[in-house]
């Protein structure tokens, strides 16, 4: 079991070392549980939401494995953790639905523990609901203190009551924690936390807090450790990576821009591909475009959230760019990076949106020729300014506009993706195809999925593949 940062010799951060001591302490509690059960206890971590949540879950799983739990995908386990997202209401409802099902498991298994963490738990109303209606939950913690998981686990073992540990905000960054990656050959790397943009529909700044950047030295050191551990591809993660470093003081010798950080990460020996997620269109710089253009290690993929093609709706969303500015940026990117894939996020049904506004969005989709677009129906989040806007759009109208937009998105994406047919490109092989075990699945630098016949010994390596058949959002190919 190769868990990074599980030995004290690998760790420099004082708080991380402290948490390793709590892991040692928790081992004793799990050993007692093991004797009582007559078997190894099981644990299941269920993740909702973004890549940052997925990265957090890798740390939770590592701690559970280190203290003696056996990982399982079944929620009928001895320890179940829900790592929540609260960007859309349906994510909240899914968590509550899963909790309801879990209560019957707990009635049959008195040793079972249930924990909830993540963004949803940063909302006071959600915590109050859990306290009132789901009193069988053992542990609740938020986004700011996830690094205290081992310590909170010990507290939970020592108490019969519900443990709640939510911080409103923090300036602490603790990242030298044990981590068990889902993929041995690729990994996310958190470079910053929080968001200062306050888009009127978005709950993230309220649950993730203000922007905090990690030290570039710590980021590079983590990438070097990952490379030594066999990682070939890293994804730099932040709510708005363009803002990286802006919270450092101007005279701080650590202060570098995001493009400079990106360039430094590509110099780490063993790292062969670098991705990043997510930039904001309002401040994606010429410097960033130039760094990508000059460095073949940086993935040819930029996810550039549009949200709406209507300048008026963008103003009401507080996005701080216009339709014209967005299209100018796309043109600039396409000119300097002709091989880049552009993907986006679009919201339909924002308060006050008319069919004419949706026509503007469709116009941008056609002109930008996105390789893919993730389309969402507006979700009203309590605590955001948009939730109080009076001109909420009727559900039937939203659905009609959504279907209209989705049709154009799919047609445009198919045409844009087809242009790669016949080329040979480097694919990072991620695993055996879920539907056909004779095929392997991997990703191009531009993030396009490719399925091709091959031996599973190729998993984790870069392979040249000829793209033979386009199937909309993915390709069939042949190993060259």
Beta strands, then each sheet from edge to edge (+ up, - down):
strand 1: 42-47
strand 2: 70-71
strand 3: 79-84
strand 4: 113-118
strand 5: 139-141
strand 6: 163-165
strand 7: 186-190
strand 8: 192-193
strand 9: 212-213
strand 10: 233-237
strand 11: 273-277
strand 12: 301-303
strand 13: 341-348
strand 14: 372-377
strand 15: 424-432
strand 16: 439-443
strand 17: 449-453
strand 18: 462-470
strand 19: 474-479
sheet 1: 2+ 1+ 3+ 4+ 5+ 6+
sheet 2: 7+ 10+ 11+
sheet 3: 8+ 9-
sheet 4: 12+ 13+ 14+
sheet 5: 15+ 16- 17+ 19+ 18- 15+
end
